Amino acid sequence: MENIQPLNRVAIEIGPFTVYWYGIIIGMGILLGWILATRESKRLGLPQDTISDLLLWAIPISIISARIYYVFFKWGYYSQNPGEIIAIWEGGIAIHGALIGGTITAILFVKKKGISFWKLADIVAPSIILGQAIGRWGNFMNQEAHGTEVTRSFLEKLKLPDFIINQMYIDGAYYHPTFLYESLWNLAGFVLLLILRKLNMKRGELFLFYVIWYSIGRFFVEGFRTDSLMLTDSLRIAQVISLLLIGVSILLIWFRRSKGYAKYRYAES
């Protein structure tokens, strides 16, 4: 067995106070996304505090909904261990649950503020996928959300730096760095969204493109994962949800265009 020490998950530890790299990385993703969306919302004429006000509600609700989603699909375990349902610090949140909670929050938020949901969704879409690209590195630090077993030579052929290869050495074996696959896919999606934003697309279609792009990548990356939530013995929940989201998004684009609901463009007030 190789003597490879994983990177320290702890960033700061002062007495009983412990800060993990996972939390710092997630926080960085949220911060960069907030800066990006705030600048764009101001450019398009929305009130200055729109994104900040949204995040005050969306962040805690998304975390709670991500946990509820995870617990729901792991109910066989949590029904026998109810005391662990709130133990979110031990891991167990799902991005699809967070997206559901965030979307519902945004729908209620825009109704109260009198803002177009599709306009706001288009503005925050690049921020969401950028946050997801950054957030996957939190999984890297925790040595979680990895794929099936591979050899070191396989990872070396991918031209990965040693610090990534070594971190993928877990309990005596090397694994697919699925965090990296998804992070790079999301980063490419972020760049594409910025390019598409300049094309002044139909309102709502930037957000729907994000949903389609992310779902395609998640579908294929999920096939490598070893920790998937399962619908049946052979159906991974994330893959099923991804296919549904792709289909619904394409139908929404067609429906909104055919019914004349997509009459405004991204930069129009």
Backbone as numpy.savetxt, mean C-alpha at the origin, in Angstrom:
# Nx Ny Nz CAx CAy CAz Cx Cy Cz
25.26 -23.96 8.42 24.41 -22.76 8.42 25.29 -21.51 8.42
24.95 -20.56 7.53 25.74 -19.35 7.42 25.51 -18.45 8.63
26.57 -17.74 9.02 26.48 -16.83 10.16 26.21 -15.42 9.65
24.95 -15.14 9.34 24.54 -13.83 8.82 23.59 -13.20 9.82
23.93 -12.01 10.29 23.10 -11.32 11.26 22.14 -10.38 10.54
20.86 -10.45 10.86 19.90 -9.54 10.23 20.09 -8.11 10.72
19.59 -7.17 9.94 19.62 -5.77 10.35 18.75 -5.60 11.60
19.15 -4.68 12.44 18.42 -4.44 13.69 17.09 -3.75 13.40
16.00 -4.36 13.83 14.66 -3.78 13.62 14.46 -2.51 14.43
15.23 -2.37 15.50 15.06 -1.23 16.41 15.93 -0.07 15.95
15.31 1.09 15.81 16.06 2.30 15.41 16.55 3.05 16.64
15.67 3.20 17.63 15.99 3.96 18.84 15.42 3.22 20.03
16.22 3.10 21.07 15.75 2.45 22.29 16.31 3.20 23.49
15.41 3.87 24.21 15.79 4.64 25.39 14.91 4.16 26.55
15.49 3.33 27.41 14.71 2.76 28.50 13.57 1.93 27.94
12.34 2.19 28.40 11.19 1.43 27.90 10.69 1.93 26.54
11.26 3.02 26.06 10.81 3.65 24.82 11.56 3.06 23.63
10.83 2.42 22.73 11.43 1.75 21.58 10.77 2.22 20.29
11.60 2.62 19.33 11.11 3.03 18.01 11.68 2.05 16.99
10.80 1.43 16.21 11.22 0.46 15.21 11.37 1.13 13.84
12.27 0.58 13.05 12.46 1.09 11.69 11.19 0.99 10.88
10.38 -0.02 11.15 9.11 -0.19 10.44 8.25 1.07 10.57
8.11 1.55 11.79 7.30 2.74 12.03 7.90 3.98 11.38
9.23 4.11 11.44 9.89 5.26 10.83 9.68 5.26 9.32
9.83 4.10 8.71 9.69 3.99 7.26 8.26 4.28 6.83
7.28 3.73 7.55 5.88 4.02 7.24 5.62 5.52 7.40
6.16 6.10 8.45 5.99 7.54 8.69 6.59 8.37 7.57
7.74 7.95 7.06 8.36 8.66 5.95 7.48 8.62 4.71
6.88 7.46 4.45 5.99 7.33 3.30 4.79 8.25 3.42
4.21 8.32 4.62 3.06 9.20 4.85 3.48 10.66 4.70
4.63 11.03 5.24 5.09 12.41 5.18 5.33 12.86 3.74
6.04 12.05 2.96 6.31 12.41 1.57 5.01 12.47 0.76
4.11 11.53 1.03 2.82 11.55 0.35 2.02 12.79 0.70
2.05 13.18 1.95 1.34 14.38 2.40 1.90 15.63 1.72
3.22 15.75 1.65 3.84 16.91 1.00 3.43 16.98 -0.46
3.52 15.85 -1.15 3.20 15.80 -2.57 1.73 16.17 -2.82
0.83 15.56 -2.07 -0.60 15.80 -2.27 -1.00 17.21 -1.87
-0.39 17.74 -0.81 -0.71 19.11 -0.37 -0.32 20.13 -1.43
0.86 19.98 -2.00 1.29 20.91 -3.05 0.36 20.84 -4.26
-0.03 19.63 -4.64 -0.88 19.48 -5.81 -2.29 20.00 -5.55
-2.81 19.76 -4.35 -4.16 20.24 -4.03 -4.21 21.76 -4.02
-3.17 22.40 -3.53 -3.11 23.86 -3.54 -3.03 24.38 -4.97
-2.26 23.68 -5.81 -2.13 24.10 -7.21 -3.47 24.02 -7.94
-4.31 23.06 -7.55 -5.60 22.89 -8.20 -6.72 23.64 -7.49
-6.36 24.47 -6.52 -7.35 25.37 -5.93 -8.12 24.85 -4.74
-7.72 23.73 -4.16 -8.40 23.24 -2.97 -7.89 24.00 -1.74
-8.70 24.09 -0.69 -8.25 24.77 0.54 -6.93 24.18 1.04
-6.11 25.01 1.65 -4.74 24.65 2.03 -4.68 23.44 2.95
-5.62 23.30 3.85 -5.56 22.23 4.85 -6.35 20.98 4.46
-6.76 20.89 3.21 -7.61 19.76 2.78 -6.95 18.41 3.06
-5.71 18.23 2.62 -5.04 16.94 2.77 -4.75 16.66 4.25
-4.33 17.67 4.98 -4.05 17.48 6.41 -5.31 17.07 7.16
-6.43 17.73 6.86 -7.69 17.39 7.52 -8.12 15.96 7.17
-7.92 15.58 5.91 -8.27 14.22 5.50 -7.43 13.19 6.24
-6.13 13.43 6.33 -5.23 12.46 6.95 -5.50 12.28 8.45
-5.98 13.34 9.11 -6.29 13.23 10.53 -7.32 12.12 10.78
-8.21 11.92 9.83 -9.20 10.86 9.94 -8.76 9.58 9.24
-8.17 9.74 8.06 -7.88 8.58 7.22 -6.81 7.67 7.82
-5.79 8.24 8.46 -4.70 7.41 8.98 -5.18 6.45 10.07
-5.81 6.96 11.15 -6.25 6.01 12.19 -7.33 5.05 11.70
-8.25 5.54 10.86 -9.31 4.65 10.37 -8.72 3.58 9.46
-7.74 3.94 8.63 -7.11 2.96 7.74 -6.37 1.89 8.53
-5.71 2.28 9.61 -5.01 1.31 10.45 -6.00 0.34 11.08
-7.10 0.88 11.61 -8.12 0.04 12.24 -8.75 -0.90 11.22
-9.10 -0.36 10.05 -9.74 -1.20 9.02 -8.77 -2.25 8.48
-7.48 -1.91 8.41 -6.48 -2.88 7.96 -6.40 -4.04 8.95
-6.53 -3.73 10.24 -6.50 -4.77 11.26 -7.78 -5.60 11.24
-8.91 -4.94 11.10 -10.19 -5.66 11.04 -10.20 -6.63 9.87
-9.72 -6.17 8.73 -9.65 -7.00 7.52 -8.81 -8.24 7.77
-7.64 -8.05 8.39 -6.73 -9.16 8.67 -7.36 -10.15 9.65
-7.93 -9.62 10.73 -8.53 -10.47 11.75 -9.71 -11.25 11.17
-10.49 -10.60 10.31 -11.66 -11.26 9.70 -11.24 -12.51 8.93
-10.18 -12.40 8.15 -9.75 -13.54 7.34 -8.84 -14.51 8.12
-8.54 -14.16 9.36 -7.81 -15.07 10.25 -8.67 -15.43 11.46
-10.00 -15.38 11.28 -10.90 -15.52 12.41 -10.78 -16.88 13.09
-10.41 -17.90 12.35 -10.23 -19.20 12.97 -9.23 -19.15 14.11
-8.18 -18.33 13.94 -7.17 -18.18 15.00 -7.64 -17.21 16.08
-8.13 -16.03 15.65 -8.46 -14.99 16.63 -9.72 -15.30 17.44
-10.60 -16.15 16.91 -11.76 -16.56 17.70 -11.34 -17.39 18.90
-10.19 -18.06 18.76 -9.64 -18.84 19.88 -8.68 -18.02 20.74
-8.27 -16.86 20.22 -7.34 -15.99 20.95 -7.82 -14.54 20.89
-9.00 -14.25 21.43 -9.59 -12.91 21.32 -8.75 -11.81 21.94
-7.94 -12.16 22.91 -7.10 -11.15 23.55 -6.04 -10.58 22.62
-5.77 -11.27 21.53 -4.75 -10.82 20.60 -5.30 -9.98 19.45
-6.61 -9.81 19.42 -7.22 -9.07 18.32 -6.68 -7.64 18.24
-6.48 -7.01 19.39 -6.00 -5.62 19.39 -4.48 -5.52 19.40
-3.79 -6.66 19.41 -2.32 -6.66 19.49 -1.70 -6.35 18.13
-1.99 -5.17 17.61 -1.52 -4.78 16.28 -0.01 -4.63 16.25
0.59 -4.37 17.41 2.05 -4.22 17.49 2.78 -5.54 17.21
2.05 -6.64 17.24 2.66 -7.94 16.93 2.55 -8.28 15.44
2.05 -7.33 14.65 1.90 -7.55 13.21 0.50 -8.01 12.87
0.19 -7.97 11.58 -1.12 -8.43 11.14 -2.03 -7.33 10.68
-1.62 -6.61 9.64 -2.49 -5.64 8.98 -2.43 -5.91 7.48
-3.49 -5.52 6.78 -3.58 -5.80 5.35 -3.84 -4.52 4.58
-3.05 -4.29 3.52 -3.15 -3.05 2.76 -4.51 -2.89 2.12
-5.14 -3.99 1.68 -6.47 -3.86 1.08 -7.48 -3.35 2.12
-7.33 -3.78 3.34 -8.19 -3.28 4.41 -7.97 -1.80 4.63
-6.71 -1.37 4.58 -6.40 0.05 4.75 -6.99 0.88 3.61
-6.92 0.37 2.39 -7.46 1.09 1.24 -8.98 1.21 1.32
-9.64 0.15 1.80 -11.09 0.20 1.98 -11.46 1.28 3.00
-10.77 1.27 4.14 -11.05 2.26 5.17 -10.75 3.67 4.72
-9.62 3.84 4.01 -9.25 5.16 3.51 -10.23 5.68 2.49
-10.72 4.80 1.62 -11.68 5.22 0.59 -13.01 5.64 1.20
-13.50 4.86 2.15 -14.76 5.21 2.82 -14.61 6.54 3.55
-13.48 6.73 4.21 -13.23 7.99 4.90 -13.24 9.16 3.93
-12.57 8.98 2.78 -12.52 10.04 1.78 -13.90 10.38 1.24
-14.74 9.37 1.02 -16.10 9.60 0.52 -16.90 10.45 1.51
-16.82 10.10 2.79 -17.53 10.88 3.81 -16.93 12.27 3.95
-15.62 12.36 3.81 -14.92 13.64 3.95 -15.34 14.63 2.86
-15.36 14.17 1.62 -15.68 15.09 0.52 -17.14 15.53 0.57
-18.02 14.67 1.07 -19.42 15.08 1.22 -19.56 16.23 2.20
-18.79 16.16 3.27 -18.83 17.22 4.27 -18.18 18.50 3.76
-17.12 18.36 2.97 -16.37 19.52 2.49 -16.90 20.07 1.17
-17.77 19.33 0.50 -18.28 19.80 -0.78 -17.25 19.74 -1.89
-16.39 18.72 -1.86 -15.33 18.55 -2.86 -15.65 17.32 -3.70
-15.24 17.34 -4.96 -15.41 16.17 -5.82 -14.53 15.02 -5.33
-15.15 13.85 -5.11 -14.37 12.69 -4.68 -13.32 12.34 -5.72
-13.71 12.34 -6.99 -12.78 11.94 -8.04 -11.61 12.90 -8.17
-11.88 14.19 -7.95 -10.79 15.17 -8.00 -9.79 14.90 -6.89
-10.30 14.69 -5.68 -9.42 14.42 -4.55 -8.69 13.10 -4.73
-9.39 12.08 -5.24 -8.78 10.77 -5.44 -7.63 10.85 -6.44
-7.82 11.61 -7.51 -6.74 11.79 -8.49 -5.53 12.47 -7.88
-5.78 13.44 -7.02 -4.68 14.18 -6.39 -3.85 13.28 -5.49
-4.52 12.42 -4.72 -3.79 11.61 -3.72 -3.26 10.30 -4.29
-3.69 9.91 -5.51 -3.26 8.62 -6.06 -1.74 8.46 -6.11
-0.98 9.45 -6.65 0.48 9.28 -6.65 1.06 9.17 -5.24
0.46 9.87 -4.29 0.95 9.81 -2.91 0.73 8.43 -2.30
-0.42 7.83 -2.61 -0.72 6.50 -2.06 0.28 5.48 -2.55
0.52 5.45 -3.86 1.41 4.42 -4.40 2.86 4.69 -4.02
3.23 5.97 -3.84 4.58 6.27 -3.35 4.73 5.77 -1.91
3.70 6.01 -1.09 3.74 5.52 0.29 3.83 4.01 0.35
3.15 3.32 -0.57 3.23 1.87 -0.61 4.62 1.40 -1.03
5.23 2.09 -1.98 6.58 1.74 -2.42 7.58 1.86 -1.27
7.45 2.94 -0.50 8.35 3.16 0.64 8.03 2.19 1.77
6.75 2.00 2.03 6.32 1.18 3.16 6.80 -0.25 3.09
6.95 -0.80 1.88 7.42 -2.18 1.75 8.81 -2.39 2.35
9.57 -1.31 2.46 10.90 -1.45 3.07 10.80 -1.66 4.58
9.64 -1.34 5.15 9.40 -1.69 6.54 9.30 -3.20 6.70
8.65 -3.85 5.71 8.60 -5.32 5.70 10.00 -5.90 5.57
10.83 -5.25 4.77 12.22 -5.69 4.61 12.95 -5.69 5.95
12.81 -4.61 6.70 13.49 -4.52 8.00 12.98 -5.59 8.97
11.71 -5.94 8.85 11.13 -6.95 9.74 11.31 -8.38 9.23
11.92 -8.52 8.05 12.09 -9.84 7.42 10.74 -10.57 7.30
9.75 -9.86 6.78 8.41 -10.42 6.63 7.90 -10.16 5.22
6.75 -10.74 4.91 6.13 -10.57 3.58 7.09 -10.99 2.47
7.87 -12.03 2.75 8.82 -12.51 1.74 8.19 -13.63 0.93
8.93 -14.09 -0.09 8.41 -15.14 -0.96 8.93 -16.51 -0.59
8.82 -17.41 -1.53 9.26 -18.78 -1.31 10.78 -18.88 -1.29
11.27 -20.03 -0.93 12.71 -20.22 -0.75 13.45 -20.22 -2.09
14.61 -19.57 -2.10 15.49 -19.54 -3.27 16.92 -19.78 -2.79
17.87 -19.77 -3.71 19.28 -19.91 -3.35 19.95 -18.54 -3.33
21.09 -18.47 -2.68 21.84 -17.22 -2.67 22.29 -16.86 -4.08
22.67 -17.86 -4.87 23.12 -17.58 -6.24 22.00 -16.96 -7.06
20.75 -17.37 -6.81 19.61 -16.76 -7.51 19.53 -15.27 -7.20
19.66 -14.92 -5.92 19.60 -13.52 -5.52 20.78 -12.72 -6.08
21.94 -13.36 -6.13 23.12 -12.68 -6.68 22.96 -12.41 -8.17
22.28 -13.32 -8.87 22.04 -13.12 -10.30 21.12 -11.94 -10.57
20.32 -11.55 -9.56 19.46 -10.38 -9.68 20.23 -9.08 -9.47
21.54 -9.20 -9.20 22.41 -8.05 -8.99 21.98 -7.22 -7.76
21.49 -7.91 -6.75 21.07 -7.23 -5.53 22.28 -6.95 -4.65
22.27 -5.83 -3.94 23.36 -5.57 -2.99 23.35 -6.55 -1.85
24.49 -6.73 -1.22 24.62 -7.74 -0.16 23.67 -7.50 1.01
23.38 -6.22 1.32 22.54 -5.98 2.50 21.12 -6.50 2.27
20.65 -6.51 1.03 19.34 -7.08 0.74 19.41 -8.60 0.76
20.43 -9.15 0.11 20.59 -10.60 0.08 20.69 -11.16 1.49
21.52 -10.53 2.31 21.70 -11.01 3.69 20.42 -10.91 4.51
19.63 -9.86 4.28 18.39 -9.71 5.03 17.33 -10.73 4.60
17.51 -11.28 3.41 16.60 -12.33 2.94 17.01 -13.72 3.41
18.03 -13.78 4.25 18.46 -15.04 4.88 17.74 -15.15 6.21
16.72 -16.03 6.26 15.83 -16.11 7.41 15.73 -17.56 7.86
16.11 -17.80 9.11 16.00 -19.15 9.69 16.68 -20.21 8.82
17.87 -19.89 8.33 18.67 -20.89 7.62 18.39 -21.03 6.14
17.61 -20.10 5.55 17.31 -20.20 4.11 17.15 -18.81 3.52
17.32 -18.72 2.20 17.11 -17.47 1.47 15.73 -17.48 0.83
15.14 -16.28 0.71 13.78 -16.18 0.18 13.66 -15.07 -0.87
12.65 -15.21 -1.73 12.34 -14.17 -2.71 12.11 -12.84 -1.98
12.77 -11.75 -2.41 12.53 -10.44 -1.81 11.27 -9.80 -2.41
10.11 -10.37 -2.09 8.87 -9.88 -2.68 8.58 -8.43 -2.29
9.10 -8.00 -1.14 8.96 -6.60 -0.76 9.56 -5.71 -1.84
10.71 -6.14 -2.38 11.42 -5.35 -3.39 10.68 -5.37 -4.72
10.16 -6.53 -5.10 9.41 -6.63 -6.35 8.24 -5.64 -6.34
7.50 -5.66 -5.23 6.33 -4.78 -5.15 6.73 -3.31 -5.01
7.79 -3.06 -4.27 8.25 -1.69 -4.11 8.66 -1.07 -5.45
9.40 -1.82 -6.25 9.83 -1.32 -7.56 8.64 -1.15 -8.50
7.70 -2.08 -8.46 6.50 -1.96 -9.28 5.72 -0.70 -8.91
5.58 -0.45 -7.61 4.86 0.73 -7.15 5.61 2.01 -7.50
6.93 1.98 -7.42 7.72 3.15 -7.77 7.55 3.48 -9.26
7.53 2.44 -10.11 7.28 2.65 -11.54 5.88 3.22 -11.74
4.91 2.74 -10.98 3.56 3.27 -11.07 3.49 4.72 -10.66
4.25 5.10 -9.65 4.31 6.49 -9.21 4.81 7.40 -10.33
5.87 6.98 -11.00 6.41 7.77 -12.12 5.39 7.87 -13.24
4.72 6.75 -13.55 3.71 6.76 -14.60 2.55 7.69 -14.26
2.14 7.70 -13.02 1.05 8.58 -12.61 1.43 10.05 -12.77
2.66 10.38 -12.44 3.12 11.77 -12.63 3.11 12.15 -14.11
3.48 11.20 -14.96 3.47 11.45 -16.41 2.03 11.61 -16.90
1.16 10.71 -16.47 -0.24 10.76 -16.89 -0.93 12.01 -16.37
-0.51 12.49 -15.22 -1.10 13.70 -14.65 -0.91 14.90 -15.58
0.22 14.93 -16.26 0.51 16.03 -17.18 -0.36 15.96 -18.44
-0.93 14.77 -18.72 -1.77 14.61 -19.90 -3.20 15.12 -19.67
-3.49 15.55 -18.43 -4.80 16.10 -18.11 -5.93 15.13 -18.47
-5.84 13.93 -17.93 -6.81 12.87 -18.21 -8.20 13.23 -17.69
-9.17 12.42 -18.07 -10.52 12.57 -17.54 -10.47 12.40 -16.02
-11.24 13.23 -15.33 -11.24 13.18 -13.87 -11.66 11.79 -13.37
-10.90 11.31 -12.42 -11.16 10.00 -11.83 -10.33 8.89 -12.43
-9.85 9.09 -13.65 -9.14 8.01 -14.34 -7.69 7.86 -13.88
-7.13 8.91 -13.30 -5.79 8.78 -12.73 -5.85 7.84 -11.52
-6.84 8.03 -10.68 -7.01 7.16 -9.51 -7.31 5.73 -9.94
-8.17 5.57 -10.93 -8.53 4.23 -11.39 -7.34 3.55 -12.06
-6.48 4.33 -12.73 -5.26 3.75 -13.28 -4.36 3.26 -12.16
-4.28 4.03 -11.07 -3.51 3.58 -9.91 -4.03 2.24 -9.40
-5.35 2.12 -9.26 -5.94 0.88 -8.76 -5.59 -0.29 -9.67
-5.69 -0.07 -10.98 -5.39 -1.13 -11.95 -3.91 -1.50 -11.89
-3.04 -0.50 -11.90 -1.59 -0.75 -11.89 -1.17 -1.50 -10.63
-1.60 -0.99 -9.49 -1.23 -1.64 -8.24 -1.74 -3.07 -8.18
-2.97 -3.27 -8.63 -3.60 -4.59 -8.54 -2.92 -5.61 -9.44
-2.48 -5.18 -10.61 -1.75 -6.09 -11.50 -0.47 -6.56 -10.82
0.30 -5.61 -10.28 1.54 -5.97 -9.61 1.30 -6.84 -8.40
0.29 -6.49 -7.60 0.01 -7.24 -6.39 -0.42 -8.67 -6.72
-1.19 -8.85 -7.80 -1.63 -10.18 -8.19 -0.44 -11.10 -8.42
0.54 -10.63 -9.19 1.67 -11.49 -9.53 2.64 -11.66 -8.36
2.90 -10.59 -7.61 3.81 -10.70 -6.47 3.22 -11.61 -5.40
1.91 -11.53 -5.21 1.26 -12.35 -4.19 1.48 -13.84 -4.44
1.65 -14.21 -5.71 1.88 -15.61 -6.04 3.16 -16.17 -5.48
4.11 -15.28 -5.12 5.38 -15.71 -4.53 5.32 -15.77 -3.00
4.32 -15.10 -2.40 4.29 -14.93 -0.96 4.02 -16.24 -0.24
4.54 -16.33 0.98 4.32 -17.52 1.81 3.38 -17.24 2.98
2.95 -15.98 3.11 2.13 -15.61 4.26 0.76 -15.08 3.85
0.29 -15.48 2.66 -0.95 -14.94 2.12 -2.15 -15.31 2.98
-3.11 -14.37 3.07 -4.42 -14.69 3.60 -5.15 -15.51 2.54
-5.76 -16.61 2.95 -6.35 -17.53 1.99 -7.87 -17.52 2.07
-8.51 -17.52 0.90 -9.96 -17.64 0.82 -10.36 -19.11 0.86
-9.63 -19.93 0.11 -9.74 -21.39 0.16 -8.31 -21.92 0.20
-8.17 -23.24 0.11 -6.83 -23.82 0.13 -5.98 -23.38 -1.05
-6.62 -22.98 -2.14 -5.87 -22.61 -3.35 -6.07 -21.17 -3.80
-7.02 -20.44 -3.18 -7.30 -19.07 -3.60 -6.75 -18.08 -2.58
-5.83 -17.23 -3.04 -5.29 -16.18 -2.18 -6.21 -14.97 -2.24
-6.56 -14.46 -1.07 -7.52 -13.36 -1.00 -7.03 -12.14 -1.77
-5.75 -11.79 -1.62 -5.21 -10.60 -2.28 -5.30 -10.72 -3.80
-5.13 -11.93 -4.33 -5.23 -12.11 -5.77 -6.67 -11.98 -6.25
-7.60 -12.53 -5.48 -9.01 -12.41 -5.83 -9.44 -10.94 -5.80
-9.07 -10.23 -4.74 -9.41 -8.81 -4.61 -8.78 -8.01 -5.73
-7.55 -8.33 -6.09 -6.86 -7.62 -7.16 -7.59 -7.76 -8.49
-8.01 -8.98 -8.81 -8.75 -9.21 -10.05 -10.08 -8.46 -10.04
-10.77 -8.46 -8.90 -12.02 -7.73 -8.79 -11.81 -6.23 -8.98
-10.76 -5.69 -8.38 -10.48 -4.26 -8.49 -10.13 -3.87 -9.92
-9.38 -4.72 -10.61 -9.05 -4.44 -12.01 -10.34 -4.39 -12.85
-11.19 -5.40 -12.67 -12.43 -5.45 -13.42 -13.36 -4.28 -13.13
-13.53 -3.96 -11.84 -14.40 -2.86 -11.44 -13.87 -1.52 -11.96
-12.57 -1.33 -11.90 -11.97 -0.07 -12.36 -12.17 0.12 -13.86
-11.97 -0.95 -14.63 -12.18 -0.86 -16.08 -13.64 -0.56 -16.39
-14.55 -1.23 -15.68 -15.98 -0.97 -15.88 -16.36 0.45 -15.50
-15.77 0.98 -14.44 -16.05 2.35 -14.03 -15.59 3.35 -15.08
-14.42 3.12 -15.64 -13.93 4.01 -16.70 -14.91 4.01 -17.88
-15.31 2.81 -18.29 -16.25 2.69 -19.41 -17.60 3.32 -19.06
-18.13 3.03 -17.88 -19.44 3.53 -17.47 -19.45 5.05 -17.38
-18.46 5.62 -16.73 -18.42 7.07 -16.55 -18.28 7.80 -17.88
-17.54 7.22 -18.80 -17.41 7.84 -20.12 -18.69 7.68 -20.94
-19.26 6.50 -20.92 -20.45 6.24 -21.74 -21.67 7.02 -21.25
-21.74 7.29 -19.95 -22.88 8.00 -19.38 -22.63 9.51 -19.25
-21.45 9.95 -19.66 -21.16 11.38 -19.62 -20.77 11.91 -18.26
-20.44 11.01 -17.32 -20.05 11.45 -15.98 -18.60 11.92 -15.93
-17.82 11.58 -16.95 -16.41 11.97 -16.98 -16.22 13.18 -17.87
-17.03 14.21 -17.62 -16.99 15.38 -18.49 -15.87 16.35 -18.12
-15.40 16.29 -16.88 -14.31 17.16 -16.46 -12.97 16.45 -16.62
-11.93 17.26 -16.76 -10.58 16.72 -16.82 -9.85 17.05 -15.53
-8.70 16.41 -15.36 -7.97 16.45 -14.08 -7.77 17.88 -13.56
-7.30 18.78 -14.41 -6.91 20.11 -13.94 -8.05 21.12 -13.97
-9.26 20.69 -14.37 -10.38 21.62 -14.42 -11.01 21.76 -13.04
-11.53 22.96 -12.77 -12.14 23.23 -11.46 -13.59 22.77 -11.44
